[in-house]
Amino acid sequence: MKINLLTASVLVATLLGFCAPDALAQGDDRSGTAAMEELLVPITPRTVALGSALTSGMNNLSGVEAVQSNPAALMVNNSTNAMFSRTEYLADIGINYFGIAQRFGNNNIALTLTSWDYGDIARQTEANPEIDPSLTWDASVIVLGATFARQFTDRIAAGVTFKGLGRRIDNVSSNGIAFDAGMTYIVGESGLRFGVSLKNFGPQMEFSGDGLNTPIIQDGPGGQGNIAGTIDDLGAELPSLLNFGVAYTRQFAGDLTATVLGNFRSNAYDLDQYAAGVELGYQNLFFVRSGLNLTTDSDVSAWEVWNIGAGLNLNMIGRGLAVDYTYRPSNVFSGVNMFSVSFTL
């Protein structure tokens, strides 16, 4: 017991030590300058509906969805869990998320894949600024994740996710690695849970490829001529996040369950964010959810502060099927619709 608690304490200290420099170095002047800002976009319905406040984890949460907020929260998975999520994002961008998780005693592992599809984009250049529908280019983002979580005691769990990152814009690409780490703490049978997580910690990323090749005009004995040249891309840091979350679940008479969540997020490349969410469930069958996201300057956000969603859990011959939907409103673009299907053995 003492060894497990000591190990957990060391993990917490290491986690906070890693993230402190980035978490404190923030400001508006750094916004939009990080690499792979797609990592900041929540991509599962229940997460968004509850204001991205799932750092502590919660009961009946899909393990595959839990790793998006905190690798340690994967321990909510008690068997085998698979999940597919689809987000109809802004400007006809599609985001697909798929994962599978498996529990082995006090351990859990999960493999996840996130894919962004930007579609065909009209090509415009200095030489040809007019839009020609027959001339297009495309872009994509791939994130592969492998998560390991362990239950150290009946109250303390820790986990880590290693991520492979790939980003392509026409004929240039950028690849990198990152990791997430976190812990959760359950306060006995009180229904109270706490969580802390560090997300997107890793080395800088930079682009390379044929798209960075450019001719350079150089004077020579025979006059001016072109020689092959390459544009050197400057490396950019990943958008590190530090999250502290809390959740409280209470069972009421009449098979009604209520969960209230809160979260503080420190973003190395943006403003601090405060989030809250509430979920009401009836007979562990039907759920309604809502969440809030607040920053110190809401005028710089393209999103409304509120989100709303619902879910349905079905038990079929000892197997669980969960279907979730969330609507995320925008104050600039059309709202975002999110769907997911989760299957548990």
C-alpha positions in Angstrom: 0.0 0.0 0.0 2.7 2.5 1.0 4.7 1.6 -2.1 1.7 2.2 -4.4 1.0 5.5 -2.7 4.6 6.5 -3.1 4.6 5.6 -6.7 1.5 7.6 -7.3 3.0 10.6 -5.6 6.1 10.4 -7.7 3.9 10.3 -10.8 2.0 13.4 -9.8 5.2 15.3 -9.0 6.7 14.3 -12.4 3.6 15.3 -14.2 3.4 18.7 -12.7 7.2 19.2 -13.1 7.0 18.5 -16.8 4.1 20.8 -17.5 4.9 23.8 -15.3 7.1 25.8 -17.8 4.6 25.5 -20.7 1.5 25.9 -18.6 2.7 29.2 -17.1 4.1 30.6 -20.3 0.8 31.7 -22.0 -0.7 34.8 -23.5 -2.6 36.1 -26.5 0.6 36.7 -28.4 1.2 33.0 -28.7 -2.3 32.0 -29.8 -2.4 30.2 -33.1 1.4 29.6 -33.2 1.4 26.0 -31.9 1.8 22.9 -34.1 -1.1 20.4 -34.4 -3.8 22.6 -32.9 -6.2 19.9 -34.0 -5.1 18.2 -30.7 -7.1 20.9 -28.9 -10.4 20.0 -30.5 -12.6 17.7 -28.4 -13.8 14.9 -30.7 -16.3 12.8 -28.7 -20.0 13.7 -28.0 -20.1 13.1 -24.3 -16.9 15.0 -23.7 -18.2 18.1 -25.6 -21.7 17.9 -24.1 -20.1 18.0 -20.6 -17.9 21.0 -21.4 -14.7 19.0 -21.8 -14.7 18.5 -18.0 -14.1 14.8 -17.9 -10.5 14.9 -16.5 -11.7 13.0 -13.4 -13.6 10.4 -15.4 -17.1 9.3 -14.4 -19.3 6.3 -14.0 -20.6 4.6 -17.2 -18.1 6.5 -19.4 -16.7 4.6 -22.3 -13.1 3.8 -21.8 -12.2 4.7 -25.3 -13.8 8.1 -24.8 -12.2 8.6 -21.4 -8.6 8.5 -22.8 -9.4 11.7 -24.7 -9.5 13.6 -21.4 -7.2 11.6 -19.1 -5.3 8.3 -19.8 -5.9 7.3 -16.2 -9.7 7.5 -16.7 -9.4 4.5 -19.0 -9.8 2.5 -15.8 -13.5 3.1 -15.9 -13.4 0.3 -18.5 -14.2 -3.1 -16.9 -14.1 -5.4 -19.9 -13.8 -4.9 -23.7 -14.9 -1.6 -25.2 -15.0 -0.3 -28.8 -16.2 3.1 -30.0 -16.6 5.1 -33.2 -17.3 8.8 -33.2 -18.1 11.1 -36.1 -17.9 14.9 -36.0 -19.3 17.1 -38.7 -16.9 20.0 -38.0 -16.8 23.5 -39.4 -16.4 24.2 -43.1 -17.4 20.6 -44.1 -14.5 19.1 -42.3 -15.0 15.6 -41.0 -13.4 14.0 -38.0 -13.5 10.3 -37.4 -12.4 8.7 -34.1 -12.1 5.0 -33.5 -10.7 3.0 -30.6 -10.7 -0.3 -28.7 -9.9 -0.9 -25.0 -9.3 -4.1 -23.0 -9.0 -4.6 -19.3 -6.5 -7.1 -17.8 -6.9 -7.3 -14.1 -5.6 -4.0 -12.6 -4.5 -2.8 -16.1 -6.1 -1.4 -19.1 -4.8 -0.9 -22.7 -6.4 1.1 -25.5 -5.5 1.7 -29.2 -7.1 4.8 -30.9 -7.1 6.4 -34.3 -8.2 10.0 -35.1 -8.5 11.1 -38.7 -9.3 14.6 -40.1 -10.6 14.9 -43.6 -10.5 18.5 -45.1 -11.9 17.5 -48.5 -10.8 19.1 -51.8 -9.7 22.7 -51.5 -9.5 25.1 -54.5 -5.9 25.8 -55.5 -4.9 29.5 -55.7 -1.4 30.8 -56.4 0.2 34.1 -57.2 0.4 33.2 -60.8 -3.2 31.8 -60.9 -5.3 33.6 -58.2 -8.7 32.8 -59.9 -10.5 29.8 -58.5 -10.7 26.9 -61.0 -12.9 24.0 -59.7 -10.7 21.5 -61.6 -7.5 22.5 -59.6 -7.6 21.4 -56.0 -5.4 20.3 -53.2 -6.1 18.4 -50.0 -4.9 18.1 -46.4 -5.2 15.5 -43.6 -4.3 14.8 -40.0 -3.8 11.4 -38.4 -3.3 10.8 -34.7 -2.5 7.2 -33.5 -2.6 6.6 -29.8 -1.6 3.7 -27.5 -2.7 4.0 -23.8 -1.7 2.1 -20.8 -3.4 2.6 -17.4 -3.1 0.9 -14.1 -5.1 0.8 -10.9 -2.5 1.2 -8.1 -5.0 1.1 -5.2 -8.8 0.9 -4.9 -8.7 4.8 -5.2 -5.7 5.7 -7.3 -5.1 5.1 -11.0 -2.5 6.4 -13.4 -2.1 6.2 -17.1 0.0 7.4 -20.1 -0.8 7.7 -23.8 1.9 7.7 -26.5 0.7 9.4 -29.7 2.1 9.4 -33.3 1.2 12.6 -35.1 1.0 13.1 -38.9 -0.1 16.2 -40.7 -0.1 16.7 -44.5 -0.9 19.9 -46.5 -0.7 19.2 -50.2 2.9 18.1 -50.9 4.4 19.0 -47.5 4.1 17.0 -44.3 5.0 17.0 -40.7 5.4 14.1 -38.3 6.0 13.9 -34.6 5.3 12.2 -31.3 3.6 13.3 -28.1 2.3 11.9 -24.9 -0.4 12.4 -22.4 -0.2 11.4 -18.7 -2.6 11.6 -15.8 -4.0 10.3 -12.6 -7.5 9.9 -11.0 -8.4 9.6 -7.3 -11.8 8.2 -6.1 -12.9 9.2 -2.6 -14.3 5.9 -1.5 -18.1 5.4 -2.0 -18.8 9.1 -1.7 -19.3 9.6 -5.5 -16.5 12.1 -5.6 -13.7 11.8 -8.1 -10.6 14.0 -8.8 -8.3 14.0 -11.8 -5.2 15.7 -13.2 -3.8 15.3 -16.7 -1.1 16.7 -18.9 -1.8 16.5 -22.6 0.3 17.0 -25.8 3.7 17.1 -24.3 6.5 16.4 -26.9 9.2 17.8 -29.2 8.7 20.5 -31.8 7.2 19.7 -35.2 8.2 21.1 -38.6 7.2 20.6 -42.2 9.3 19.1 -45.0 8.6 18.0 -48.6 8.6 19.0 -52.2 6.3 21.9 -51.5 9.1 23.7 -49.7 11.3 23.6 -52.8 11.7 26.9 -54.6 13.9 28.3 -57.3 16.5 31.0 -56.2 17.6 33.7 -58.7 21.3 34.0 -58.6 23.7 36.2 -60.6 26.4 34.4 -62.5 29.0 34.9 -65.3 26.3 34.4 -67.9 23.7 36.5 -66.2 20.9 35.6 -63.9 19.8 32.0 -63.5 17.7 29.8 -61.2 19.1 27.3 -58.8 17.3 24.8 -56.7 16.5 26.1 -53.2 14.5 25.0 -50.1 12.5 26.9 -47.6 13.5 26.0 -44.1 10.4 25.6 -41.9 10.7 26.8 -38.3 9.8 24.2 -35.7 6.7 24.8 -33.6 5.9 23.5 -30.1 2.8 21.3 -29.4 -0.2 22.9 -27.6 0.4 21.5 -24.1 -2.5 21.4 -21.7 -2.7 21.0 -17.9 -6.1 19.9 -16.6 -7.5 19.6 -13.0 -11.0 18.1 -12.8 -13.6 17.0 -10.2 -16.8 15.1 -10.5 -19.6 14.2 -8.1 -22.3 11.6 -8.7 -25.3 11.1 -6.6 -28.1 8.5 -6.8 -31.6 9.8 -6.1 -34.9 8.0 -5.6 -36.7 6.9 -8.7 -33.6 5.6 -10.5 -32.4 9.1 -11.2 -28.7 9.8 -11.2 -27.0 13.2 -11.3 -23.4 14.0 -12.0 -21.8 17.5 -11.7 -18.4 18.2 -13.1 -15.9 21.0 -13.0 -12.5 21.5 -14.8 -9.7 24.0 -15.0 -7.5 24.0 -18.0 -4.2 25.8 -18.5 -3.2 26.1 -22.2 0.4 26.9 -23.1 -0.8 28.7 -26.2 -4.1 30.3 -25.2 -6.1 31.7 -22.4 -7.0 29.7 -19.3 -10.3 27.8 -19.6 -13.0 26.9 -17.0 -15.5 24.3 -17.7 -18.5 22.8 -16.0 -21.0 20.1 -16.9 -24.1 18.2 -15.6 -25.5 14.9 -16.6 -28.9 13.5 -15.6 -29.6 9.8 -16.1 -32.7 7.7 -15.7 -32.4 4.0 -14.9 -28.9 4.0 -16.5 -30.8 4.0 -19.8 -31.4 7.6 -20.9 -29.1 10.6 -20.3 -29.3 14.3 -20.9 -26.2 16.5 -20.7 -25.2 20.1 -20.8 -21.9 22.0 -20.3 -20.3 25.4 -20.2 -16.9 26.6 -21.4 -15.6 30.0 -20.1 -12.4 31.9 -20.7 -11.2 35.3 -19.5 -12.0 36.8 -22.9 -15.0 35.0 -24.6 -14.9 37.5 -27.5 -11.9 35.7 -29.0 -13.7 32.4 -29.2 -15.6 31.1 -32.2 -17.8 29.0 -30.0 -20.8 29.7 -27.8 -20.2 29.0 -24.1 -22.8 26.2 -23.9 -23.2 22.7 -25.3 -26.0 20.2 -25.1 -26.4 16.5 -25.7 -28.2 13.2 -25.0 -27.4 9.5 -24.8 -29.1 6.1 -24.8 -27.6 2.9 -23.2 -29.0 -0.4 -24.2 -28.2 -3.9 -22.8 -28.5 -6.7 -25.2 -27.8 -10.2 -23.9 -25.3 -9.0 -21.5 -23.7 -6.6 -23.9 -23.9 -2.8 -23.8 -24.6 -0.5 -26.7 -24.4 3.3 -26.2 -25.5 5.9 -28.7 -24.6 9.6 -28.0 -25.3 12.9 -29.7 -24.1 16.4 -29.0 -24.7 19.8 -30.5 -21.9 22.3 -30.3 -23.1 25.8 -31.3 -20.8 28.4 -32.9 -21.2 32.1 -33.0 -19.3 32.4 -36.3 -20.1 29.3 -38.3 -22.9 26.7 -38.4 -23.2 24.5 -35.3 -21.3 21.2 -35.1 -23.1 17.8 -34.8 -21.4 14.9 -33.1 -22.4 11.2 -33.0 -20.9 8.1 -31.4 -21.6 4.5 -31.0 -19.9 2.5 -28.2 -20.1 -1.3 -27.7 -19.1 -3.1 -24.5 -18.7 -6.8 -23.9 
